[in-house]
Amino acid sequence: MRPAGFEGPTAPTEALIAKGEALWNDTSLSGGNNMSCNTCHAGNAQLAPSFAEPYPHYVTMPGREVHADEMVQFCMVVPMNAEPLAWDSEALAALTAFTIELQQDFDPCAACAPTGCGPCGACGPCGACAPAACGPCGACAPAGCGPCGTVGANTRSAAPKANPAAVARPTVH
């Protein structure tokens, strides 16, 4: 958890973002576990559609609303199994700045459908690949994604609606 009164980094510079990008790919941060942020998130992999929302926002993995720096710290400790960074460190400020920079070009629909299936993918809004909770009107549908979303709306706060594709899924051989 973020220390009480901690404000986080202010106005990131290009240099801080560049340092954050270098750290994003640095496996030494994991203390010998040979992992970097990029190990899990290469090409925006494993980023939920909510990553497009400004921080702080709810994130499923820690199960609560977090600031960007808290998410960096969570990833350091849980998936990377490393020590958290010092809250006042340049490394945390840099990784946080780069994380926020990544949000600028993040496409939540691509996160829904990394393989072209799902609520925003080539299989269509109710495609066979879309699980019921993640359909176009489901609990994890990103704002503006699918026929029931409107740009800027937070469809994730709406009650999940049934996805016709969840009723009968084709058998994959």
Secondary structure, 3 states (H helix, E strand, C coil): CCCCCCCCCCCCCHHHHHHHHHHHCCHHHHCCCCCCHHHHHHHHCCCCHHHHCCCCEEECCCCEEECHHHHHHHHHHCCCCCCCCCCCCHHHHHHHHHHHHHHHCCCHHHHHCCCCCCCCCCCCCCCCCCCHHHCCCCCCCCCCCCCCCCCCCCHHHCCCCCCHHHHCCCCCC
